[in-house]
Amino acid sequence: MDLTMPQLPLSAASCVVLAAIAFLMIVLIRAVTQEAVPSFQVELSEAEAQDSISAAKYTPSKSSTTDQIPCYDPGNMQLLGHLPAMTSAQVKSVVADAQTAAKEWKHSSFKQRKLLLKAILKYTVEHQQQICRVSSRDSGKTAVDAALGEVMVTCEKIWWLIKHGQKWLKPEHRSAGIMMFYKSARVEYHPVGVVGAIVPWNYPFHNIFNPLSAAVYSGNAIVIKVSEHASWSSLYYGRIIKAALKSVGAPEHLVQIVTGYAEAGNALVTSGVNKLIFVGSTEIGKKVMQAAAQNLTPVVLELGGKDAFIICDDANLAETVPTAMKGAFFSCGQNCAGAERFFVQEAVYDDFLNQVAEVTKKMRQGPALGGGPIDCGAMCMPGLAEKVADLVGDAVQHGAKVDFHFSYQKEQ
């Protein structure tokens, strides 16, 4: 698995970030090795353990199937297998098991919750390569993108909860006011029960462990519906979760993963979960909120946008260009904060454009695993490459000029 740094230029700011990441990893490694944190092992399949595998090619079918989910590597279309598309009844059964686990876990101590997160953190730090490989194979991103966008951010969030979570969940005293001077007031935080999470395909590891870590640390169970476009990786990540739960004596059904299409997602929303998290498009977010409103289920939405990158005429282009390139090409732009629009002031427009074009010409694109070092992997969701090509074509028709482009052949 190649972790070679990409061809993108490294600015001083980028070097500082990389140094900070290296320091954080040292801190985390020391933290999880200097105390009695449970260790566990998770068995790997061939596709999870090897960069190069022999597998049949997947050919998308025009006739849709509703009972199973085809899983494949978007970088080379190798078939990885099929997972069940769970029915509404199956999802609700999973939620019922989680409700039982939640009743037990709400009485757990912060010590036990921290131990669970430390066990997950320890495994993550010690098995970064496997975690990145599985993410790359399922979502098409490069190993470097997986290391930064999957492992690092997940480790940092878990570490923050371990260090600071208990402080922010303790009761907080409030003034009762003059008229109620003889009373005391406080805010208490209690587990809600079962949290439901519907997560997207762009960061399969982080999108599972991000809501998981906060939910279990605050005393809740959680049921996570993963995207049908990145379900294969949930097999390995699910085994990690089961092993971690067992290692600290947590309920078996405290964290569960469901797979499926819209039926499974709607079932989770309407199943009676006590809180819901949705990460995805604005269009689907509206539907989730509408369905959740039937039970007055509290909803947290993280929706897509049209992130603008603005370059002013006093910008230091030596610092700005690497950041702009990362914003555009990190994980092939499949990033919730990826730059989708660039506004450049006229005084620096030509210089900025020339520098960006020069770097782009040196970039390498290809499958994330089994080949040489690359800068851009594959676009994960079917139809995204065609959509980008159509956008470029539309822009050209309206007067845009293409200075450089990668070759692209539309699938028939």
The 8 nearest C-alpha neighbors of each residue, nearest first, counted from 0:
[[1, 50, 2, 368, 142, 369, 132, 128],
 [0, 2, 3, 372, 142, 371, 368, 143],
 [1, 3, 143, 142, 4, 0, 372, 141],
 [4, 2, 1, 372, 5, 143, 373, 142],
 [3, 5, 2, 6, 143, 374, 372, 7],
 [6, 4, 374, 7, 3, 373, 372, 362],
 [5, 7, 362, 8, 374, 4, 361, 358],
 [6, 8, 5, 321, 9, 358, 324, 362],
 [9, 7, 321, 6, 10, 358, 5, 320],
 [8, 10, 13, 14, 321, 7, 11, 12],
 [9, 11, 13, 12, 318, 14, 8, 321],
 [10, 12, 14, 13, 15, 9, 318, 16],
 [11, 13, 15, 10, 14, 16, 318, 9],
 [14, 12, 10, 16, 15, 11, 9, 17],
 [15, 13, 17, 11, 16, 12, 18, 10],
 [14, 16, 12, 18, 13, 17, 19, 11],
 [15, 17, 13, 19, 14, 18, 20, 12],
 [18, 16, 20, 14, 19, 15, 13, 21],
 [17, 19, 15, 21, 20, 16, 14, 22],
 [18, 20, 16, 22, 17, 21, 23, 15],
 [21, 19, 17, 23, 22, 18, 16, 24],
 [22, 20, 18, 24, 23, 19, 17, 25],
 [23, 21, 19, 25, 20, 24, 18, 26],
 [24, 22, 20, 26, 25, 21, 19, 27],
 [23, 25, 27, 21, 26, 22, 28, 20],
 [26, 24, 22, 28, 23, 27, 29, 21],
 [27, 25, 23, 29, 24, 28, 30, 22],
 [28, 26, 30, 24, 29, 25, 23, 31],
 [29, 27, 25, 30, 31, 26, 24, 32],
 [30, 28, 32, 26, 27, 31, 33, 25],
 [29, 31, 27, 28, 32, 33, 26, 34],
 [30, 32, 121, 28, 29, 33, 27, 34],
 [31, 33, 29, 30, 34, 28, 36, 35],
 [34, 32, 30, 31, 29, 35, 36, 28],
 [35, 33, 32, 36, 31, 30, 29, 37],
 [34, 36, 37, 33, 32, 31, 38, 114],
 [35, 37, 34, 118, 38, 117, 31, 114],
 [38, 36, 118, 246, 35, 39, 247, 114],
 [39, 37, 36, 118, 40, 122, 246, 121],
 [40, 38, 242, 37, 41, 246, 243, 122],
 [39, 41, 42, 38, 242, 239, 122, 243],
 [40, 42, 239, 43, 238, 39, 242, 235],
 [41, 43, 40, 44, 238, 235, 48, 47],
 [44, 42, 47, 48, 41, 45, 235, 46],
 [43, 45, 47, 46, 48, 42, 49, 235],
 [46, 44, 48, 47, 49, 43, 52, 50],
 [47, 45, 44, 48, 49, 52, 50, 79],
 [46, 48, 44, 45, 133, 43, 49, 129],
 [47, 49, 45, 46, 43, 44, 129, 50],
 [50, 48, 51, 46, 45, 47, 52, 132],
 [51, 49, 369, 368, 0, 52, 48, 132],
 [52, 50, 369, 49, 368, 53, 46, 370],
 [53, 51, 54, 46, 49, 50, 45, 369],
 [52, 54, 51, 55, 77, 46, 78, 56],
 [55, 53, 77, 78, 52, 56, 79, 57],
 [54, 56, 78, 77, 57, 53, 76, 79],
 [57, 55, 77, 78, 76, 58, 54, 75],
 [56, 58, 78, 76, 77, 59, 55, 71],
 [57, 59, 60, 56, 76, 78, 77, 55],
 [60, 58, 57, 61, 69, 62, 381, 63],
 [61, 59, 62, 58, 63, 64, 57, 69],
 [60, 62, 63, 59, 64, 58, 411, 381],
 [63, 61, 60, 64, 59, 65, 58, 66],
 [62, 64, 61, 65, 60, 59, 66, 67],
 [65, 63, 66, 67, 62, 68, 60, 84],
 [64, 66, 67, 84, 63, 260, 68, 259],
 [67, 65, 84, 64, 83, 68, 85, 259],
 [68, 66, 83, 84, 82, 65, 81, 64],
 [67, 69, 82, 81, 84, 83, 70, 227],
 [70, 68, 81, 80, 67, 71, 82, 78],
 [71, 69, 79, 80, 81, 231, 78, 68],
 [72, 70, 78, 79, 77, 76, 73, 69],
 [71, 73, 76, 136, 77, 74, 137, 75],
 [74, 72, 76, 139, 379, 75, 71, 377],
 [75, 73, 366, 377, 139, 72, 76, 367],
 [74, 76, 77, 73, 72, 366, 56, 71],
 [77, 75, 72, 73, 57, 56, 71, 74],
 [78, 76, 56, 72, 71, 75, 54, 55],
 [77, 79, 71, 57, 56, 55, 80, 54],
 [80, 78, 71, 70, 77, 72, 81, 231],
 [81, 79, 70, 78, 69, 82, 71, 231],
 [80, 82, 69, 68, 70, 67, 83, 79],
 [81, 83, 68, 67, 84, 69, 80, 258],
 [84, 82, 67, 85, 68, 66, 258, 259],
 [83, 85, 259, 67, 66, 258, 68, 260],
 [84, 86, 259, 83, 263, 89, 258, 90],
 [87, 85, 89, 88, 263, 90, 262, 84],
 [86, 88, 266, 90, 89, 263, 262, 91],
 [87, 89, 91, 86, 90, 92, 266, 85],
 [90, 88, 92, 86, 87, 91, 85, 93],
 [91, 89, 93, 87, 92, 88, 266, 86],
 [90, 92, 94, 88, 93, 89, 270, 95],
 [91, 93, 95, 89, 90, 94, 88, 96],
 [92, 94, 90, 96, 91, 95, 97, 89],
 [93, 95, 97, 91, 96, 92, 98, 90],
 [96, 94, 92, 98, 97, 93, 91, 99],
 [97, 95, 93, 99, 94, 98, 252, 100],
 [96, 98, 94, 100, 95, 99, 252, 253],
 [99, 97, 101, 95, 96, 100, 193, 94],
 [98, 100, 96, 97, 102, 101, 95, 103],
 [99, 101, 97, 253, 103, 98, 102, 250],
 [102, 100, 220, 104, 98, 103, 99, 192],
 [103, 101, 99, 100, 104, 105, 98, 192],
 [102, 104, 101, 100, 105, 106, 99, 107],
 [103, 105, 101, 107, 106, 102, 218, 100],
 [106, 104, 218, 107, 103, 102, 101, 190],
 [105, 107, 104, 103, 108, 218, 102, 101],
 [108, 106, 104, 105, 111, 109, 218, 112],
 [107, 109, 110, 111, 112, 106, 105, 113],
 [108, 110, 112, 111, 113, 107, 165, 216],
 [109, 111, 108, 113, 112, 114, 107, 115],
 [110, 112, 114, 108, 113, 109, 115, 107],
 [113, 111, 109, 115, 114, 216, 110, 108],
 [114, 112, 116, 110, 115, 111, 161, 109],
 [113, 115, 117, 111, 112, 116, 118, 110],
 [116, 114, 118, 112, 113, 117, 247, 111],
 [117, 115, 119, 113, 118, 114, 120, 112],
 [116, 118, 120, 114, 119, 115, 121, 113],
 [117, 119, 121, 115, 116, 120, 37, 36],
 [120, 118, 116, 122, 117, 121, 123, 243],
 [121, 119, 117, 123, 118, 122, 116, 124],
 [120, 122, 118, 124, 123, 31, 119, 117],
 [121, 123, 125, 119, 120, 124, 126, 118],
 [124, 122, 120, 126, 121, 125, 127, 119],
 [125, 123, 121, 122, 127, 126, 120, 28],
 [124, 126, 122, 123, 127, 121, 28, 128],
 [127, 125, 123, 128, 129, 124, 122, 130],
 [128, 126, 130, 129, 124, 123, 125, 131],
 [127, 129, 131, 130, 126, 132, 0, 146],
 [130, 128, 132, 131, 127, 126, 133, 48],
 [129, 131, 127, 133, 128, 132, 134, 126],
 [132, 130, 134, 128, 145, 129, 133, 142],
 [131, 133, 129, 135, 134, 130, 128, 136],
 [134, 132, 136, 130, 135, 131, 47, 232],
 [133, 135, 131, 137, 132, 136, 138, 203],
 [136, 134, 140, 139, 132, 138, 133, 137],
 [135, 137, 133, 72, 134, 139, 138, 132],
 [136, 138, 134, 72, 135, 229, 139, 232],
 [137, 139, 379, 135, 140, 136, 134, 229],
 [140, 138, 377, 135, 74, 376, 73, 136],
 [141, 139, 135, 376, 330, 138, 367, 144],
 [140, 142, 367, 144, 376, 143, 135, 145],
 [141, 143, 145, 144, 2, 131, 146, 135],
 [142, 144, 146, 145, 141, 2, 147, 4],
 [145, 143, 141, 147, 142, 146, 148, 330],
 [146, 144, 149, 142, 148, 131, 143, 147],
 [147, 145, 143, 150, 144, 149, 148, 142],
 [146, 148, 151, 144, 145, 149, 150, 143],
 [149, 147, 145, 144, 146, 152, 150, 151],
 [148, 150, 145, 205, 146, 147, 204, 151],
 [151, 149, 146, 153, 152, 154, 147, 148],
 [152, 150, 147, 154, 153, 149, 155, 146],
 [151, 153, 155, 154, 150, 149, 148, 156],
 [154, 152, 156, 150, 151, 155, 205, 149],
 [155, 153, 157, 151, 152, 156, 158, 150],
 [154, 156, 158, 152, 153, 157, 159, 151],
 [155, 157, 159, 153, 158, 154, 152, 160],
 [158, 156, 160, 154, 159, 155, 153, 161],
 [157, 159, 161, 155, 156, 160, 154, 162],
 [160, 158, 156, 162, 157, 161, 163, 155],
 [161, 159, 164, 157, 163, 158, 162, 156],
 [160, 162, 158, 159, 113, 163, 164, 157],
 [161, 163, 159, 160, 158, 164, 165, 166],
 [164, 162, 160, 166, 159, 165, 161, 167],
 [165, 163, 160, 166, 167, 161, 162, 168],
 [164, 166, 168, 167, 163, 169, 109, 160],
 [167, 165, 164, 163, 168, 169, 162, 170],
 [166, 168, 165, 164, 169, 163, 170, 171],
 [169, 167, 165, 166, 188, 164, 170, 217],
 [168, 170, 166, 167, 165, 171, 187, 188],
 [171, 169, 187, 186, 185, 168, 188, 172],
 [172, 170, 186, 185, 169, 173, 187, 168],
 [171, 173, 185, 184, 186, 170, 174, 183],
 [174, 172, 185, 184, 175, 171, 186, 183],
 [173, 175, 176, 184, 172, 183, 185, 180],
 [176, 174, 184, 179, 183, 180, 173, 182],
 [177, 175, 174, 179, 178, 180, 182, 173],
 [178, 176, 180, 179, 175, 174, 181, 182],
 [177, 179, 176, 180, 175, 181, 182, 174],
 [178, 180, 181, 177, 176, 175, 182, 183],
 [181, 179, 177, 182, 178, 176, 175, 183],
 [180, 182, 179, 183, 178, 175, 177, 176],
 [183, 181, 180, 179, 175, 184, 176, 174],
 [184, 182, 175, 185, 181, 174, 173, 180],
 [185, 183, 173, 175, 172, 174, 182, 186],
 [184, 186, 172, 173, 171, 170, 187, 183],
 [185, 187, 171, 170, 172, 188, 184, 173],
 [188, 186, 170, 185, 189, 171, 169, 168],
 [187, 189, 168, 170, 186, 190, 169, 217],
 [188, 190, 191, 187, 217, 218, 105, 168],
 [191, 189, 218, 219, 192, 217, 105, 188],
 [190, 192, 273, 189, 219, 193, 274, 194],
 [193, 191, 219, 101, 190, 273, 220, 194],
 [194, 192, 220, 272, 221, 273, 219, 98],
 [193, 195, 221, 274, 275, 273, 272, 220],
 [194, 196, 275, 222, 221, 272, 223, 276],
 [197, 195, 276, 223, 275, 277, 224, 198],
 [198, 196, 224, 277, 223, 225, 276, 278],
 [197, 199, 278, 225, 206, 196, 277, 226],
 [200, 198, 226, 201, 279, 278, 225, 197],
 [199, 201, 229, 226, 203, 202, 228, 138],
 [200, 202, 199, 333, 203, 138, 334, 379],
 [203, 201, 205, 206, 204, 200, 149, 148],
 [202, 204, 206, 200, 205, 201, 134, 207],
 [205, 203, 207, 206, 202, 149, 208, 134],
 [204, 206, 149, 208, 207, 209, 202, 153],
 [205, 207, 203, 209, 204, 202, 208, 198],
 [208, 206, 205, 204, 209, 211, 210, 203],
 [207, 209, 211, 205, 210, 212, 206, 204],
 [208, 210, 211, 205, 206, 212, 207, 153],
 [211, 209, 213, 212, 208, 214, 207, 206],
 [212, 210, 208, 214, 209, 213, 215, 207],
 [211, 213, 214, 210, 215, 209, 208, 216],
 [214, 212, 216, 210, 211, 215, 217, 209],
 [215, 213, 219, 211, 217, 216, 212, 210],
 [214, 216, 219, 218, 217, 212, 213, 220],
 [217, 215, 213, 112, 218, 214, 212, 113],
 [216, 218, 215, 214, 219, 190, 213, 168],
 [219, 217, 105, 215, 190, 216, 104, 214],
 [220, 218, 215, 192, 214, 190, 101, 193],
 [219, 221, 253, 193, 101, 97, 254, 215],
 [222, 220, 194, 254, 193, 195, 223, 253],
 [221, 223, 255, 195, 256, 254, 196, 194],
 [224, 222, 196, 256, 197, 195, 257, 225],
 [223, 225, 257, 197, 258, 256, 196, 198],
 [226, 224, 198, 258, 230, 223, 197, 227],
 [225, 227, 228, 199, 200, 229, 230, 198],
 [226, 228, 230, 229, 259, 260, 68, 225],
 [229, 227, 226, 200, 230, 380, 379, 70],
 [230, 228, 200, 226, 227, 137, 231, 138],
 [229, 231, 233, 227, 232, 226, 225, 228],
 [230, 232, 233, 70, 229, 234, 137, 79],
 [233, 231, 234, 230, 235, 133, 137, 236],
 [232, 234, 236, 237, 231, 230, 235, 256],
 [233, 235, 237, 232, 236, 231, 238, 230],
 [236, 234, 238, 237, 233, 232, 239, 43],
 [235, 237, 233, 239, 238, 234, 232, 240],
 [236, 238, 240, 234, 235, 239, 233, 241],
 [239, 237, 241, 235, 240, 236, 242, 234],
 [238, 240, 236, 242, 237, 241, 243, 41],
 [239, 241, 237, 243, 238, 242, 244, 236],
 [242, 240, 238, 244, 243, 239, 245, 237],
 [241, 243, 245, 239, 240, 244, 246, 238],
 [242, 244, 246, 240, 245, 241, 239, 119],
 [245, 243, 249, 241, 246, 242, 247, 240],
 [244, 246, 248, 242, 243, 247, 249, 241],
 [245, 247, 243, 244, 248, 242, 37, 39],
 [248, 246, 245, 249, 244, 115, 243, 114],
 [247, 249, 245, 246, 244, 250, 251, 111],
 [250, 248, 244, 247, 245, 251, 253, 104],
 [251, 249, 253, 100, 252, 248, 244, 104],
 [250, 252, 253, 249, 244, 245, 241, 100],
 [253, 251, 97, 254, 250, 100, 96, 255],
 [252, 254, 220, 100, 250, 97, 251, 221],
 [255, 253, 221, 252, 220, 222, 256, 97],
 [254, 256, 222, 252, 223, 221, 253, 257],
 [255, 257, 223, 222, 224, 258, 237, 254],
 [258, 256, 224, 223, 225, 255, 259, 90],
 [259, 257, 84, 224, 225, 85, 83, 230],
 [258, 260, 84, 85, 263, 227, 83, 257],
 [259, 261, 262, 263, 227, 84, 264, 258],
 [260, 262, 264, 263, 265, 259, 266, 227],
 [263, 261, 265, 264, 260, 266, 87, 86],
 [264, 262, 266, 259, 261, 265, 260, 87],
 [263, 265, 261, 267, 266, 262, 268, 260],
 [266, 264, 268, 262, 267, 263, 261, 269],
 [265, 267, 87, 263, 269, 264, 268, 270],
 [266, 268, 270, 264, 265, 269, 263, 90],
 [267, 269, 265, 266, 270, 291, 264, 290],
 [268, 270, 266, 267, 271, 265, 291, 290],
 [271, 269, 267, 266, 91, 272, 268, 94],
 [270, 272, 269, 273, 268, 294, 267, 296],
 [273, 271, 193, 274, 270, 194, 195, 275],
 [272, 274, 193, 194, 192, 191, 296, 271],
 [275, 273, 194, 297, 272, 296, 298, 195],
 [274, 276, 195, 298, 194, 196, 297, 299],
 [277, 275, 196, 299, 298, 300, 195, 197],
 [276, 278, 197, 300, 196, 198, 301, 299],
 [279, 277, 301, 198, 302, 300, 199, 197],
 [280, 278, 302, 199, 303, 277, 301, 284],
 [279, 281, 303, 302, 282, 283, 284, 278],
 [280, 282, 284, 302, 283, 303, 285, 279],
 [281, 283, 280, 284, 285, 286, 279, 302],
 [284, 282, 286, 285, 280, 281, 287, 279],
 [285, 283, 281, 287, 286, 282, 280, 288],
 [286, 284, 288, 283, 287, 282, 289, 281],
 [285, 287, 289, 283, 284, 288, 290, 282],
 [286, 288, 284, 290, 289, 285, 291, 283],
 [289, 287, 291, 285, 286, 290, 292, 284],
 [288, 290, 286, 292, 287, 291, 285, 293],
 [289, 291, 287, 292, 288, 293, 286, 268],
 [292, 290, 288, 296, 293, 289, 294, 268],
 [291, 293, 295, 289, 294, 290, 288, 296],
 [292, 294, 291, 295, 290, 289, 296, 269],
 [293, 295, 296, 292, 291, 269, 271, 290],
 [296, 294, 292, 293, 291, 297, 298, 290],
 [295, 297, 291, 294, 274, 292, 273, 298],
 [298, 296, 274, 275, 295, 299, 273, 291],
 [299, 297, 275, 276, 274, 296, 300, 288],
 [298, 300, 276, 275, 277, 301, 297, 274],
 [301, 299, 277, 302, 278, 276, 298, 284],
 [302, 300, 278, 277, 279, 299, 303, 276],
 [303, 301, 279, 280, 281, 278, 300, 304],
 [304, 302, 280, 281, 279, 335, 301, 305],
 [303, 305, 306, 302, 335, 281, 280, 336],
 [304, 306, 339, 307, 340, 303, 338, 337],
 [305, 307, 338, 339, 304, 340, 336, 337],
 [306, 308, 340, 338, 341, 339, 309, 305],
 [307, 309, 341, 338, 340, 342, 310, 306],
 [310, 308, 342, 341, 343, 307, 311, 344],
 [311, 309, 343, 342, 344, 314, 308, 312],
 [312, 310, 344, 314, 313, 343, 309, 347],
 [311, 313, 344, 314, 347, 346, 310, 345],
 [314, 312, 311, 315, 310, 347, 316, 346],
 [315, 313, 311, 312, 316, 310, 319, 318],
 [314, 316, 317, 318, 319, 313, 320, 312],
 [317, 315, 319, 318, 320, 314, 351, 350],
 [316, 318, 315, 319, 320, 10, 321, 314],
 [319, 317, 316, 10, 315, 320, 321, 322],
 [318, 320, 316, 322, 321, 317, 315, 323],
 [319, 321, 323, 322, 316, 318, 317, 324],
 [322, 320, 324, 323, 319, 8, 325, 318],
 [323, 321, 325, 319, 320, 324, 326, 318],
 [322, 324, 326, 320, 325, 321, 319, 327],
 [325, 323, 321, 327, 326, 322, 328, 320],
 [324, 326, 329, 322, 328, 323, 327, 321],
 [325, 327, 338, 337, 323, 324, 328, 329],
 [326, 328, 324, 338, 332, 325, 337, 329],
 [327, 329, 331, 332, 325, 324, 326, 330],
 [330, 328, 325, 331, 332, 326, 327, 144],
 [329, 331, 140, 332, 333, 144, 328, 334],
 [332, 330, 328, 329, 333, 375, 378, 376],
 [331, 333, 328, 327, 330, 329, 334, 337],
 [334, 332, 331, 330, 201, 337, 335, 329],
 [333, 335, 337, 336, 332, 330, 201, 329],
 [334, 336, 337, 303, 333, 304, 302, 332],
 [337, 335, 334, 338, 306, 326, 304, 303],
 [338, 336, 334, 326, 332, 335, 327, 339],
 [337, 339, 326, 327, 306, 340, 307, 308],
 [340, 338, 306, 305, 307, 337, 327, 341],
 [341, 339, 307, 338, 308, 306, 342, 305],
 [342, 340, 308, 309, 307, 343, 339, 338],
 [341, 343, 309, 310, 308, 340, 344, 307],
 [344, 342, 310, 348, 309, 311, 341, 345],
 [345, 343, 311, 312, 346, 348, 347, 310],
 [344, 346, 348, 347, 343, 312, 349, 311],
 [345, 347, 344, 312, 348, 349, 343, 350],
 [348, 346, 350, 345, 312, 349, 351, 344],
 [347, 349, 345, 351, 350, 343, 346, 344],
 [350, 348, 352, 351, 347, 353, 345, 346],
 [351, 349, 353, 347, 352, 348, 354, 316],
 [350, 352, 348, 354, 349, 353, 347, 355],
 [351, 353, 349, 355, 350, 354, 348, 356],
 [354, 352, 356, 350, 355, 351, 349, 357],
 [355, 353, 357, 351, 356, 352, 350, 358],
 [354, 356, 352, 358, 357, 353, 359, 351],
 [355, 357, 359, 353, 354, 358, 352, 360],
 [358, 356, 354, 360, 355, 359, 353, 361],
 [359, 357, 355, 361, 360, 356, 354, 7],
 [358, 360, 356, 362, 361, 357, 355, 403],
 [359, 361, 357, 358, 362, 356, 403, 404],
 [362, 360, 359, 358, 363, 6, 357, 7],
 [361, 363, 359, 360, 374, 6, 364, 358],
 [364, 362, 373, 374, 375, 361, 365, 372],
 [363, 365, 375, 373, 376, 374, 362, 366],
 [364, 366, 376, 367, 373, 375, 363, 74],
 [367, 365, 74, 376, 368, 75, 377, 139],
 [366, 368, 141, 376, 139, 140, 135, 365],
 [369, 367, 50, 366, 370, 0, 51, 136],
 [368, 370, 51, 50, 367, 371, 0, 366],
 [371, 369, 368, 372, 366, 367, 365, 1],
 [370, 372, 373, 369, 1, 368, 365, 367],
 [371, 373, 1, 3, 370, 374, 2, 363],
 [374, 372, 363, 364, 375, 365, 371, 5],
 [373, 375, 5, 363, 362, 364, 6, 376],
 [376, 374, 364, 373, 331, 363, 141, 365],
 [375, 377, 140, 367, 365, 139, 141, 366],
 [378, 376, 139, 74, 379, 73, 140, 366],
 [377, 379, 380, 331, 139, 384, 383, 73],
 [378, 380, 138, 73, 139, 377, 381, 228],
 [379, 381, 383, 378, 228, 382, 200, 73],
 [382, 380, 383, 379, 384, 378, 228, 73],
 [381, 383, 385, 384, 386, 380, 387, 378],
 [382, 384, 386, 385, 381, 380, 387, 378],
 [385, 383, 387, 386, 382, 388, 378, 381],
 [386, 384, 388, 382, 383, 387, 389, 409],
 [385, 387, 383, 389, 384, 388, 382, 390],
 [386, 388, 390, 384, 389, 385, 383, 391],
 [389, 387, 385, 391, 390, 386, 392, 384],
 [388, 390, 392, 386, 387, 391, 393, 385],
 [391, 389, 387, 393, 392, 388, 394, 386],
 [392, 390, 394, 388, 389, 393, 395, 387],
 [391, 393, 389, 395, 390, 394, 388, 396],
 [392, 394, 390, 396, 391, 395, 389, 397],
 [393, 395, 391, 397, 399, 396, 392, 390],
 [396, 394, 399, 398, 392, 397, 393, 400],
 [397, 395, 393, 394, 398, 392, 399, 391],
 [396, 398, 394, 395, 399, 393, 392, 400],
 [397, 399, 395, 396, 394, 400, 393, 401],
 [400, 398, 395, 394, 397, 401, 396, 391],
 [399, 401, 395, 402, 398, 394, 403, 396],
 [402, 400, 403, 399, 404, 395, 391, 394],
 [401, 403, 400, 356, 404, 353, 352, 399],
 [404, 402, 401, 356, 360, 405, 359, 357],
 [403, 405, 406, 401, 402, 360, 359, 407],
 [406, 404, 407, 403, 360, 364, 359, 362],
 [407, 405, 404, 408, 403, 409, 388, 364],
 [408, 406, 405, 409, 388, 404, 384, 385],
 [407, 409, 410, 406, 411, 385, 388, 384],
 [408, 410, 411, 407, 385, 384, 388, 382],
 [411, 409, 408, 385, 407, 382, 384, 59],
 [410, 409, 408, 59, 385, 58, 61, 382]]
